[in-house]
Amino acid sequence: MIEPRLKYVQCSSPAGLHRMAYKEWGDPANPRVLVCVHGVTRVADDFDVLARALCGHYRVVCPDVAGRGRSERLRDHQQYVVPQYVNDMVTLIARATANHDEGTVHWFGTSMGGLIGMILASLEGSPIRKMVVNDIGPVLDPAAMARIGDYIGQDLRFPSFEAGAAFVREVSSSFGPHSEAEWHKLAHDVLVRQADGQWARHYDIELAKPFVAITPERAAEDQKALWAAWDAIRCPTLLVRGSESDLLSRATAEEMTRRGPKPRLVEFAGVGHAPTFMHADQIAAARSFLVG
């Protein structure tokens, strides 16, 4: 079986340095790099199935965003925001493309990873040449954001892996139908055993602090900035939506197809937020667009 290499890169924030972990799949000399970035409480392991499917064409690089999984936590919790993550990804891409003159990548971003990609792709001189945005857009539903913020901030402990896995399955039901083995993996990737034998989610619960600080005025400013970023993107883009998503509405998705990179929209029936790209039809859509 194809196995990844676990690596680390040192990044900086206003509060100091932190190490970011990432999994690298495929030929380490391959100049074609695909960066895959996960959602707000997920980890690099989310892309294991997709990475195995695409690592014959790409060197697939999947980071644990700061504060998640094997990456270090940030000293200043207010830095758990997209601009900091963009800075970290610039450092990661510089590392991943250091031996190749062009220094460009393709990007796959789910939810938060899609927002990071949108901002990075909008910048002058961006290294992103092709991008998949998975179930996220410039308009963030306030009710959905409140649900996510509440979920993030709960300091939960589970007496067994099975209890933790049941919780992950319940709160992740919007991912759509998965096999028992797939649900086990989705839980195993984001649960970690504590010193006292209990299980907890594998991220810094202080991630919730920036969510709590969002005011209606700040939300309106952020939305305006995200639309401006979207309108500045010029690289070929595929927009993915779960047909039942409460985070990316059909109306917003359709408006996105008329603006900025004017992406093709692909929807997956029976799925909410967000498609996991563990299944053949979803992987085929990504492969068709990225590899073509």
C-alpha positions in Angstrom: 0.0 0.0 0.0 1.1 3.5 -0.7 2.2 5.3 2.4 2.8 9.0 3.1 5.9 10.7 4.7 5.2 12.8 7.8 7.2 16.1 7.7 7.3 19.4 9.5 7.9 23.0 8.5 8.5 26.0 10.8 6.1 28.9 10.4 5.9 32.2 12.2 3.1 34.3 13.8 3.2 37.6 15.6 3.6 35.6 18.9 6.5 33.5 17.7 7.3 30.3 15.8 5.3 27.1 15.5 5.8 23.8 13.7 3.2 22.7 11.2 3.0 19.0 10.3 2.2 17.8 6.9 1.8 14.5 5.1 3.5 14.1 1.7 2.4 11.5 -0.8 4.0 10.4 -4.1 7.4 10.9 -5.7 9.3 13.4 -3.6 11.0 14.7 -6.8 7.7 15.3 -8.6 7.4 19.1 -9.5 3.6 18.8 -9.8 2.3 19.6 -6.3 -1.2 19.4 -5.0 -1.9 21.1 -1.6 -5.0 19.8 0.2 -6.3 21.7 3.2 -9.0 20.5 5.6 -11.9 22.1 7.5 -11.9 23.9 10.8 -11.7 20.9 13.2 -10.4 18.3 10.8 -6.9 17.1 9.9 -4.6 16.2 7.0 -5.7 12.5 7.2 -9.1 13.6 5.7 -7.3 13.4 2.3 -5.8 10.0 2.6 -8.2 8.4 0.0 -7.9 11.3 -2.4 -4.2 11.5 -2.0 -3.7 7.8 -2.8 -5.8 8.2 -5.9 -3.9 11.2 -7.2 -0.3 10.7 -6.0 0.6 9.0 -9.2 0.2 12.3 -10.9 1.0 14.7 -8.1 3.2 15.0 -5.0 0.2 15.5 -2.7 0.9 17.7 0.4 -1.7 17.7 3.2 -1.0 19.9 6.3 -2.5 19.8 9.7 -3.4 23.5 10.0 -1.9 25.1 13.2 -3.7 24.0 16.4 -4.9 20.8 14.8 -3.6 17.2 14.8 0.2 16.9 14.9 0.8 20.7 14.4 1.8 22.9 17.3 -0.8 25.3 18.9 -0.5 29.0 18.5 0.5 31.0 21.6 -1.9 33.8 20.7 -5.4 32.3 20.3 -6.6 35.3 18.4 -4.3 34.3 15.5 -6.5 31.3 14.7 -7.7 33.2 11.7 -7.5 32.9 7.9 -4.7 35.5 7.4 -2.4 33.5 9.7 -3.2 30.3 7.9 -2.5 31.9 4.6 1.0 33.0 5.9 1.6 29.4 7.0 0.6 28.0 3.6 3.0 30.4 1.8 5.8 29.0 4.0 4.6 25.4 3.3 4.5 26.0 -0.5 7.9 27.5 -0.4 9.2 24.4 1.2 7.3 22.0 -1.1 8.5 23.8 -4.3 12.0 24.7 -3.1 13.7 22.5 -5.7 11.5 23.7 -8.6 11.9 27.0 -10.4 8.2 27.7 -11.0 7.1 27.4 -7.4 3.4 26.8 -8.3 0.8 24.4 -7.0 -2.7 23.2 -7.5 -5.0 23.5 -4.5 -7.9 21.5 -2.9 -9.6 23.2 0.0 -12.5 21.9 2.0 -14.5 24.5 4.0 -11.9 26.5 5.9 -9.3 25.1 3.5 -11.3 26.6 0.7 -11.4 30.0 2.3 -7.6 29.9 2.8 -7.2 29.0 -0.9 -9.6 31.8 -2.0 -7.5 34.4 -0.2 -4.2 33.0 -1.4 -5.4 32.6 -5.0 -6.6 36.3 -5.0 -3.2 37.7 -4.2 -0.9 39.2 -6.8 1.8 36.7 -7.7 -0.2 33.8 -6.2 1.4 30.3 -6.6 -2.0 28.7 -7.1 -2.6 27.7 -10.8 -5.7 25.6 -10.4 -8.1 25.2 -7.5 -11.0 23.1 -6.1 -13.2 24.9 -3.5 -15.2 22.4 -1.6 -18.5 23.6 -0.1 -17.6 27.1 1.0 -18.0 30.7 -0.4 -18.0 34.4 0.5 -21.4 34.2 2.2 -21.3 32.4 5.5 -24.7 31.6 7.0 -24.8 33.1 10.6 -26.7 30.2 12.0 -24.3 27.7 10.6 -21.3 29.7 11.9 -22.9 29.8 15.3 -23.4 26.1 15.2 -19.7 25.5 14.3 -18.4 27.9 16.9 -20.5 26.2 19.6 -19.2 22.8 18.5 -15.6 23.9 18.4 -15.6 25.4 21.9 -17.0 22.3 23.8 -14.2 20.8 25.9 -15.5 17.2 25.6 -14.0 14.0 27.0 -15.1 10.5 26.1 -14.6 7.4 28.3 -13.8 5.2 25.2 -13.0 5.5 21.6 -16.4 4.1 20.8 -18.1 6.9 22.7 -16.0 9.5 20.9 -16.6 7.9 17.5 -20.4 8.0 18.1 -20.2 11.7 18.8 -18.1 12.4 15.7 -20.5 10.4 13.6 -23.5 12.4 15.0 -22.0 15.8 14.5 -20.7 14.8 11.1 -23.9 13.4 9.8 -24.0 16.1 7.1 -21.0 14.4 5.4 -23.6 12.0 4.0 -23.7 8.2 3.8 -20.5 6.4 4.7 -19.6 2.8 5.5 -18.9 1.7 9.0 -15.2 1.5 8.1 -15.3 5.0 6.7 -17.0 6.4 9.9 -14.4 4.7 12.0 -11.6 6.4 10.0 -13.3 9.8 10.1 -13.5 9.5 13.9 -10.0 7.9 14.4 -8.4 10.8 12.5 -9.7 13.4 14.9 -9.7 11.7 18.3 -6.7 11.4 20.5 -6.2 9.4 23.7 -5.4 11.5 26.8 -2.9 10.6 29.6 -5.9 9.7 31.9 -7.2 7.2 29.3 -10.1 9.3 28.1 -10.4 10.4 24.5 -10.7 14.0 23.2 -10.9 15.8 19.8 -7.4 16.5 18.4 -7.4 20.2 18.3 -7.0 23.3 20.5 -10.4 24.3 21.7 -9.2 27.9 21.8 -9.9 27.8 18.1 -13.4 28.9 19.2 -12.2 32.3 20.5 -12.2 34.2 17.1 -15.7 32.8 16.3 -17.0 34.2 19.6 -15.5 37.6 18.8 -17.4 37.9 15.5 -20.0 40.7 15.5 -22.6 41.3 12.8 -20.5 44.3 11.7 -17.4 42.2 11.5 -19.3 39.5 9.6 -20.4 42.0 7.0 -16.9 43.3 6.6 -15.5 39.8 6.2 -18.2 39.0 3.6 -17.3 42.1 1.6 -13.6 41.2 1.7 -14.3 37.6 0.7 -16.3 38.7 -2.4 -13.5 41.1 -3.3 -11.0 38.2 -3.0 -13.3 35.9 -5.1 -13.6 38.6 -7.8 -9.8 38.8 -8.0 -9.2 35.1 -8.7 -8.2 34.2 -12.2 -7.0 30.6 -12.0 -9.2 27.8 -13.3 -11.5 26.8 -10.4 -14.0 24.0 -9.6 -16.7 24.8 -7.1 -18.1 21.8 -5.2 -21.3 21.8 -3.2 -23.2 19.3 -1.1 -26.8 19.6 -2.2 -28.0 19.8 1.4 -25.2 22.2 2.6 -26.2 24.8 5.2 -22.9 26.6 4.8 -22.9 27.2 1.0 -26.4 28.0 -0.3 -27.4 27.2 -3.9 -28.0 30.9 -4.5 -24.4 31.8 -3.3 -22.9 29.0 -5.4 -24.7 30.2 -8.5 -23.6 33.8 -7.9 -20.0 32.5 -7.6 -20.2 30.9 -11.0 -21.0 34.3 -12.5 -18.1 36.1 -10.8 -14.4 35.9 -10.3 -13.0 32.7 -11.8 -16.5 31.8 -13.0 -16.1 28.2 -11.9 -18.0 25.1 -13.0 -20.3 24.0 -10.2 -20.6 20.3 -9.2 -23.2 19.2 -6.7 -23.4 15.9 -4.9 -26.9 14.7 -3.9 -27.6 13.5 -0.4 -24.6 15.3 1.1 -24.5 18.4 3.2 -21.4 20.2 4.6 -19.1 18.9 3.3 -18.3 16.2 0.7 -15.5 14.1 2.1 -14.0 12.9 -1.3 -13.7 9.4 0.0 -16.0 8.0 -2.7 -15.4 7.2 -6.3 -17.8 9.7 -7.8 -16.3 12.6 -5.8 -12.7 11.5 -6.5 -13.6 11.2 -10.2 -14.8 14.8 -10.3 -11.7 16.1 -8.7 -9.4 14.0 -11.0 -11.2 15.1 -14.1 -10.8 18.8 -13.2 -7.3 18.7 -11.8 -5.6 16.1 -14.1 -8.0 16.3 -17.0 
